[in-house]
Amino acid sequence: MAALLALSRVIDAVTTVIGKSVSWLLLAAVLISAGNAILRKALDMSSNAWLEVQWYLFGTVFMLAAAYALLKNEHVRIDIVSSMWSKRTRDIIDLVLHIIFLVPFAGLMAYLAWPWFWLSFNSGEISSNAGGLTIWPAKLVVLLGFLLLLLQAFSEIIKRFAVITGRIEDARHDTAGEMPTAATEV
């Protein structure tokens, strides 16, 4: 179990670095959006490429930050229902649902995204919009996003199992309300 917890800490560290790094892409997307709007209104100039870059940046943040949201326990859940359950019940439900839903879903999406990306990359697919961009980088981000989500799902499964079996303390419920990335062994 110690090796799995070490692997979980590595996955958490990678997810944290990527999650925090892509947040800066939001600033770039906002600046590009504002610049494009100013150019369009003030100088009657516009480019589909700038719109597509903006979409690519937002998509990248969404796809690559999904694993970070899972790590920080910020993903969507039905709190009204789960708040009525004991902590142990919530942990068991998290573990089971990660195994039967999240892992198969993220795995299937990564599996399906690979040929979708690869065909686009090999063909040099370009947007059909005038002045549009190459499409394969956006498709690569979809693939990477689901792979990262799958890795983080494995990390969460390892940590939930360790918490349920009493091997580690639950790091999700510290006093700051934020889950540290490294689980501590009991």
C-alpha positions as CSV (number, residue, x, y, z in Angstrom):
1,M,0.0,0.0,0.0
2,A,2.9,2.3,0.7
3,A,4.0,2.1,-3.0
4,L,0.4,2.9,-4.1
5,L,0.3,5.9,-1.8
6,A,3.6,7.1,-3.1
7,L,2.2,6.8,-6.7
8,S,-0.9,8.7,-5.6
9,R,1.3,11.6,-4.2
10,V,3.2,11.7,-7.6
11,I,-0.1,11.9,-9.5
12,D,-1.4,14.5,-7.1
13,A,1.7,16.6,-7.6
14,V,1.5,16.4,-11.4
15,T,-2.2,17.3,-11.3
16,T,-1.5,20.2,-9.0
17,V,1.2,21.6,-11.3
18,I,-0.9,21.3,-14.4
19,G,-4.1,22.6,-12.7
20,K,-2.3,25.7,-11.3
21,S,-0.4,26.3,-14.6
22,V,-3.4,26.2,-16.9
23,S,-5.3,28.7,-14.7
24,W,-3.0,31.4,-16.3
25,L,-4.5,30.5,-19.7
26,L,-7.7,32.2,-18.5
27,L,-5.9,35.5,-18.3
28,A,-4.6,35.0,-21.8
29,A,-8.1,34.1,-23.1
30,V,-9.6,37.2,-21.5
31,L,-6.9,39.5,-22.9
32,I,-7.3,38.0,-26.4
33,S,-11.1,38.3,-26.1
34,A,-10.9,41.9,-25.0
35,G,-8.3,42.8,-27.7
36,N,-10.3,41.1,-30.4
37,A,-13.5,43.0,-29.3
38,I,-11.6,46.3,-29.2
39,L,-10.2,45.7,-32.7
40,R,-13.5,44.7,-34.0
41,K,-15.4,47.7,-32.6
42,A,-12.8,50.4,-32.9
43,L,-11.0,49.5,-36.2
44,D,-13.6,47.2,-37.8
45,M,-11.0,44.4,-37.9
46,S,-11.6,40.9,-36.7
47,S,-10.1,37.4,-37.2
48,N,-11.6,34.0,-36.8
49,A,-8.1,32.8,-35.6
50,W,-8.4,35.1,-32.5
51,L,-11.8,33.6,-31.7
52,E,-10.5,30.1,-32.1
53,V,-7.4,30.8,-30.0
54,Q,-9.8,32.0,-27.3
55,W,-11.9,28.9,-27.5
56,Y,-8.8,26.7,-27.5
57,L,-7.6,28.4,-24.3
58,F,-10.9,28.0,-22.5
59,G,-11.2,24.4,-23.7
60,T,-7.6,23.7,-22.5
61,V,-8.4,25.1,-19.0
62,F,-11.6,23.1,-18.8
63,M,-10.1,19.8,-19.9
64,L,-6.8,20.1,-18.0
65,A,-8.3,21.5,-14.8
66,A,-10.9,18.8,-14.4
67,A,-8.5,16.5,-12.7
68,Y,-7.4,19.3,-10.4
69,A,-11.0,19.9,-9.5
70,L,-11.3,16.2,-8.6
71,L,-8.1,16.4,-6.5
72,K,-9.4,19.4,-4.6
73,N,-12.8,17.8,-4.1
74,E,-14.5,20.6,-6.0
75,H,-16.3,18.4,-8.5
76,V,-20.1,18.4,-8.7
77,R,-22.0,16.3,-6.3
78,I,-25.4,16.2,-4.8
79,D,-24.6,17.8,-1.4
80,I,-28.2,17.8,-0.2
81,V,-28.2,14.0,-0.3
82,S,-24.6,13.3,0.6
83,S,-24.6,15.6,3.6
84,M,-27.1,13.3,5.3
85,W,-24.7,10.4,5.1
86,S,-21.9,9.5,7.5
87,K,-18.4,10.3,6.4
88,R,-17.6,6.6,6.1
89,T,-20.7,6.1,3.8
90,R,-19.6,9.1,1.6
91,D,-16.1,7.6,1.4
92,I,-17.4,4.2,0.4
93,I,-19.8,5.7,-2.2
94,D,-16.9,7.9,-3.6
95,L,-14.8,4.8,-3.9
96,V,-17.4,2.7,-5.6
97,L,-18.6,5.4,-8.0
98,H,-15.0,6.3,-9.0
99,I,-14.5,2.6,-9.8
100,I,-17.7,1.9,-11.7
101,F,-18.3,5.3,-13.3
102,L,-15.4,7.6,-13.4
103,V,-12.6,5.2,-14.4
104,P,-14.6,3.5,-17.2
105,F,-15.9,6.9,-18.5
106,A,-12.4,8.6,-18.5
107,G,-10.8,5.5,-19.9
108,L,-13.4,5.2,-22.7
109,M,-13.1,8.9,-23.6
110,A,-9.3,8.7,-23.7
111,Y,-9.5,5.5,-25.8
112,L,-11.9,7.3,-28.3
113,A,-10.0,10.5,-28.3
114,W,-6.8,8.9,-29.4
115,P,-7.8,8.0,-33.0
116,W,-9.8,11.2,-33.2
117,F,-6.7,13.2,-32.4
118,W,-4.3,11.0,-34.5
119,L,-6.4,11.3,-37.7
120,S,-6.6,15.0,-37.2
121,F,-2.8,15.2,-36.6
122,N,-1.9,13.0,-39.6
123,S,-4.3,14.9,-42.0
124,G,-3.2,18.3,-40.8
125,E,-6.9,19.1,-40.2
126,I,-7.7,22.9,-40.3
127,S,-10.8,24.7,-39.2
128,S,-13.3,25.3,-42.0
129,N,-13.6,28.9,-40.8
130,A,-11.8,31.6,-42.9
131,G,-8.5,32.2,-41.2
132,G,-9.1,29.2,-38.9
133,L,-6.4,27.3,-37.0
134,T,-5.1,23.8,-37.0
135,I,-7.5,21.6,-35.1
136,W,-5.2,18.8,-33.8
137,P,-3.9,20.7,-30.8
138,A,-7.4,21.1,-29.4
139,K,-8.1,17.4,-29.9
140,L,-4.8,16.6,-28.2
141,V,-5.9,18.6,-25.2
142,V,-9.1,16.5,-25.0
143,L,-7.0,13.3,-25.0
144,L,-4.6,14.7,-22.4
145,G,-7.5,16.0,-20.2
146,F,-9.1,12.6,-20.1
147,L,-5.8,10.8,-19.4
148,L,-5.1,13.2,-16.6
149,L,-8.6,12.7,-15.2
150,L,-8.1,8.9,-15.4
151,L,-4.8,9.1,-13.5
152,Q,-6.4,11.4,-10.9
153,A,-9.3,8.9,-10.5
154,F,-6.8,6.2,-9.7
155,S,-5.1,8.4,-7.1
156,E,-8.5,9.2,-5.5
157,I,-9.3,5.5,-5.4
158,I,-6.0,4.7,-3.7
159,K,-6.6,7.4,-1.1
160,R,-10.3,6.5,-0.5
161,F,-9.3,2.9,0.0
162,A,-6.5,3.8,2.4
163,V,-8.8,6.1,4.4
164,I,-11.6,3.5,4.6
165,T,-9.2,0.8,5.8
166,G,-7.6,3.2,8.3
167,R,-4.1,3.3,6.6
168,I,-4.1,7.1,6.3
169,E,-6.0,10.0,7.8
170,D,-8.4,11.8,5.6
171,A,-6.5,14.8,4.3
172,R,-9.7,16.2,2.6
173,H,-11.1,17.6,5.8
174,D,-8.3,19.7,7.3
175,T,-9.1,22.9,9.1
176,A,-8.4,25.1,6.1
177,G,-11.1,23.3,4.2
178,E,-8.7,22.5,1.4
179,M,-7.4,19.1,0.6
180,P,-3.6,18.8,0.7
181,T,-2.2,16.8,-2.2
182,A,-0.1,14.3,-0.1
183,A,-1.9,11.8,2.1
184,T,-0.2,11.1,5.4
185,E,0.1,7.5,6.6
186,V,-1.3,6.6,10.0
